[in-house]
Amino acid sequence: MKSLKSIAILVTVLTTFSCRTVERANQKEIKPFVGFWKDTTNPGSQVVFTSDGSFYNIAKENNVQIVTHSGTFKVLSDSIYVLTITDARPNATYDLKGRQYANYYTLSSDRKTMKTSGMVDGRNGGKGLAWTCNLVKVDKLDN
């Protein structure tokens, strides 16, 4: 009976430890992405990646900043991340909301620049878009 209790306690401790390890690994994976990124390919556009795994894209239209789409992100490898887009502008040209897209990235060794690329579907059967962005890490969002 004592050995069963000991085994149960050991399993509980190992499970708790492994969950924390996975959480730490996930935080380590997203850390290079976390922050404010200026999109130099599309002037006026910015991307924010947060430490909880969420993101949002901002564009400047008529001197007003708007969130074009947002959701969550997960780094899968040294070159691929996935965006799960939970919210997008209703009048968007491309089909974003409710979609999940795998994207490619190359992060510079100093982690201050990142090149991203991917493909999104067109809305209502329209032509999709292959895109590439060059991002530069900045301290804050532009006004």
Secondary structure, DSSP 8 states (H G I E B T S, - for coil): -HHHHHHHHHHHHHHHHHHHHHHHHHHHHHTTT-EEEEESSSTTEEEEE-TTSEEEEEEEETTEEEEEEEEEEEE-SSSEEEEEEEEE-TT-SEE-TT-EEEEEEEE-TTSSEEEEEEEEEEGGG---EEEEEEEEEESS---
